[in-house]
Amino acid sequence: MHKPKLLIFDVNETLLDMQPLRASVGKALGGREELLPLWFSTMLHYSLVETLTDNYHAFGEIGTAALMMVADTRGIALDYEQAKAAIVTPLRSLPPHPDVVQGLRTLEESGFRLVSLTNSSHKGVETQFKNAGLTDFFEKRYSVEDIKKYKPHPATYRLVVDDLDVKPEEALMVAAHAWDLAGAKNAGLRTAFITRPGKPLYPNVDKPDFVVKDLQDLVNALSL
């Protein structure tokens, strides 16, 4: 199997650890920190609703609305400004997973082109990478904000390969989300699944080209 020319990285949960959000989301939900996964999945759900209905709000706005919805289902009083404060600032200050910095450095030194593709806004991911110390590893940062359609819509992946004049089969989408990789595979890209805790594969689609535990494991896989 030939090596990909381009590695496209998802950001939240793939590169950045969302555990610090647990405390702020939990506080907003009356101490219910275990509701973080429900909030995140609700946010993703309604990003797809917006895409399918040709609507668009920034990811942070959808996240704020999703937190209010989760609070409402649990009988917790939470207004828009409280929900926004619980999400936006912590989301932009997430630390990288322990394997990320060295993994990206090794991939860069090995000659791979590295870019990111996120559902977050341009301003959001710029701030995230600056705070996490990841900015210099990436040739370019892509946001669905440019086309106002959320991953896993095929147009989001074509945005990257078309802009960089790379064939889809020459690109590898790296993510910790099975839904993201399903979208990338559908768009003709190769895929690598990072098995972050609590992130299973989706059995109803083809298995990713690589299944690895972290970025160092991806480095090893790509060196074969």
N, C-alpha and C positions, 0 to 999 in steps of 0.2 A: 504494500500500500504506500503510495507516494506521500511525501510530507505536504501538509497544507502550506500555501503561501501566506495566508492571513489568518490570524486568530482573533475572533470577535468575542469579547467578554461581556456577559451580563454583569450587573453591578451589585444590587442589593441581595444579600445572602450568598451570592457566588463569591464576590471579593470582600464585601463588607459584612461584619458580624452585627446582626440586628438585636442581639441580646440586651444591649443598653436601653433599647426602646421598651423592653418589658416593664421596667420600673415606671417610666412615665405613662405608658398606656395603662398599666395596672393601677396607678394612682388615680388617673382620670376615671377609671371604671370601679372605683371604690375598693381598691386593693386586689382586684381580680386579675393578677398578672397572667394567669393561664389562658386568658382570652386573647392574647396577642396573635396566635395563629388564626383565630376566627376573624379578627380585625383585618389581617393581611389578606386572607382569602376573600373576604367581602370586598376589599379594595380592588383586588384583581378581577373579581366577578363584575363589578360595575365599570371597570375600565373596558371590559369586553362589551358590556351593554352600550356604552357610549360609542364604541367603534361600530357596532352593528346598526346603530340608529343614526349614524352620521352626525354624532354630537361630539363635543370635545371640551373637557375641563382639564386643567393641569393635574398631574398625579397627586400633588399635595392637596388639592381641593377635593379630589375623589377620596383620598385617605381620610381627610377631616370628616367628610360626609359619612364615610363608612364607619368611623368611630362613633359618631352620633347614632347611627343605626344600631350598632352593637349595644350601645348604652341603653337605647330605647327598648330593645328586646329583653334586657335584664332589669328594667324598671329603674335605671340610674339617670338622674337629671344631669344633662351635660349640654351646654350651649356651644355655638360654633367657635367662639374665641377660645374657650377652654379646650375644646378638641384640637384646634389648630396648634395651640401652645404645647400640647402633649405630644405632637407628632413632628412638626416641621423642624424645630431647632434640634431635637435629638437625632432625627433622621439625617441631618446634614453633618453630624459629628460622629458618625459610626466609625469604629476602628476596623482595620483590615483583619481578616482571619490570620492566625499565626504563620501560616504557610505562604501567604500571598506575596509579601515583598520579595523574599528570596526566590520564589517561584517565577515571578515576573522578571526579576533581574536575570535569572538564568535563561529564560526564554528569549529575552531581548538580546543577551550576549550570544545566543545561538543563532541569531539572524532572523528570527520570526518578526513579522510585522504585527503589532499589537494595537487594536482599537477597542473601544467599548461601545455598547449599544444598550440603552436603558429606556424604560418607561418614564423615568424622571425628567424634569425639565433641564434645559441647558444650564441655567443658573444653579439648579439643585446639584447636578453631578459635578459641575465645576467646583462648587463649595465642598462637596463630599471628598473629591480627590485631593483638593488642597489640604483639607483637615486630616486626611488619612495618609498624606505623603505619597500619593500614587501618580500625581500629574505627569511627571517626567517619563513614566514608562510607556505612555500611549501616544501614538502618532496622531490620533484624532479621537474625539469623543462625539458619538452620535446620539441624538435624542429623537424619540417619536414626535416630539413637539413640531418638528419640521414638516411632517405629513399629517399630523393630527389623527393618527391611527395607532392603536396600541398593539404591542406584541401579544399574541403570535400571528397577527395579520401578515401575509406574505410580503406586503409592500414595505414593511419595516426592515426586513432582511435585504430586500432588493435595494433599498436606500443606500446601504453600505457598499455592497459589491458593485453596484453601478457607479457610485461616486469614485471608487478606487480602481475601477476598470479591472475587476477580478472576476473570473468565472465562479459561479456558485459552488461548484465541486472543488474549487481550489481554496475555499474558505472553511474554517472550522469554528462553529459556534460553541462556546464554553459556558455552561450554566448549571446551576443547582436546581433548576425547575424543569420537570418533565414536560410541562406545557410549552415552555419556551423552545425546547429542543424539538418537540413535535412540529412547531411552526417553522423552525429552521430547516428541518428535514423536508418538510413539504415544499419549501422554497428551493430545494436542491442543494442545500449546504450539508457538509459533514458535521457531526455533532460529538461533543464530549460532555458527559454527565459527571459533575462533582458531587459526591455523595455526602453532602452536609447533613448533620443530624436531623432526623425527622423529615427528610426529603426523599420519598420513594419514586421509583420509575412508574410510568403509566403502562400497564400491560397491553393495552389495545393498539399500540403503534410499534413500529420496528425499533429494535434495540439500538441505542446510540452506537456510534463507531468506537467510542472509548468510554469506559466506565472506570473512574479513578476516585481515590479517596481524598486527594488534595492536589494542589498545583505541582508539588514535587513529583507526585505519582504521574501527573500529566507529562512533565518533563521526561521522565523515564520512558513513558509510552511513546512519545514522539521521537525519541532517540533510537528506537528500534530500526 
